[in-house]
Amino acid sequence: MPKEKVTLTLDTEQLEELRSLVDARSLSSTVDQAVGSYLSRLRHLRAVDEWLAELEAEHGPVDPETLEWAARIVDDWASPGDRPAKAG
């Protein structure tokens, strides 16, 4: 896939931690992978929103308690930073 050079402004503490964690690996490659993961998450969330809209169009409004329950699940799923990294 073609690459494009860009300038980013990042939080100093997060950048220092990232550099310490990736050691000799490429910082650009690491950030590129993180952006790819974030885009995948956004696509998934958009698909869930579209699916919910279809359900509402077909069956009427979703109960607020059900939406709150689903939001908690999505929040848990969408917070990978809270989980330990996989060994490997």
Helices and strands as residue ranges (DSSP letters): H 12-22, H 27-59, H 64-77, G 80-82
